[in-house]
């Protein structure tokens, strides 16, 4: 599995875990973190496809 995909899963999962279990995040921060996770996932898929 590509490092970008792993980072995307960690960022997305960490955001969900933090928001639901530890401390509620501001809405704008959660949107930015989820968007970054999706971008990392897409970059990982593109890099994996070219390899």
One Martini backbone bead per residue (centre of mass of N, CA, C, O) as a GRO file, in nm:
protein
   51
    1UNK     BB    1   0.099   0.035   0.019
    2UNK     BB    2   0.073   0.357   0.007
    3UNK     BB    3   0.172   0.630   0.192
    4UNK     BB    4  -0.071   0.816   0.121
    5UNK     BB    5  -0.295   0.620   0.207
    6UNK     BB    6  -0.208   0.584   0.497
    7UNK     BB    7  -0.228   0.886   0.572
    8UNK     BB    8  -0.528   0.913   0.506
    9UNK     BB    9  -0.634   0.709   0.714
   10UNK     BB   10  -0.508   0.845   0.963
   11UNK     BB   11  -0.638   1.123   0.931
   12UNK     BB   12  -0.935   1.036   0.921
   13UNK     BB   13  -0.938   0.861   1.181
   14UNK     BB   14  -0.826   1.080   1.373
   15UNK     BB   15  -1.055   1.279   1.332
   16UNK     BB   16  -1.284   1.100   1.430
   17UNK     BB   17  -1.172   1.028   1.708
   18UNK     BB   18  -1.141   1.316   1.812
   19UNK     BB   19  -1.437   1.418   1.764
   20UNK     BB   20  -1.591   1.175   1.928
   21UNK     BB   21  -1.390   1.106   2.195
   22UNK     BB   22  -1.213   1.359   2.291
   23UNK     BB   23  -1.263   1.630   2.090
   24UNK     BB   24  -1.433   1.877   1.959
   25UNK     BB   25  -1.427   2.004   1.651
   26UNK     BB   26  -1.420   2.231   1.440
   27UNK     BB   27  -1.574   2.243   1.146
   28UNK     BB   28  -1.345   2.363   0.965
   29UNK     BB   29  -1.126   2.156   1.053
   30UNK     BB   30  -1.266   1.896   0.963
   31UNK     BB   31  -1.284   1.973   0.663
   32UNK     BB   32  -0.982   2.006   0.611
   33UNK     BB   33  -0.894   1.718   0.699
   34UNK     BB   34  -1.074   1.557   0.504
   35UNK     BB   35  -0.965   1.686   0.246
   36UNK     BB   36  -0.673   1.595   0.286
   37UNK     BB   37  -0.737   1.291   0.285
   38UNK     BB   38  -0.853   1.280  -0.002
   39UNK     BB   39  -0.606   1.388  -0.148
   40UNK     BB   40  -0.411   1.167  -0.056
   41UNK     BB   41  -0.570   0.932  -0.178
   42UNK     BB   42  -0.558   1.024  -0.474
   43UNK     BB   43  -0.252   1.039  -0.496
   44UNK     BB   44  -0.207   0.739  -0.427
   45UNK     BB   45  -0.363   0.625  -0.670
   46UNK     BB   46  -0.192   0.757  -0.892
   47UNK     BB   47   0.085   0.643  -0.808
   48UNK     BB   48   0.001   0.342  -0.823
   49UNK     BB   49  -0.079   0.340  -1.125
   50UNK     BB   50   0.215   0.428  -1.234
   51UNK     BB   51   0.377   0.173  -1.099
   0.00000   0.00000   0.00000
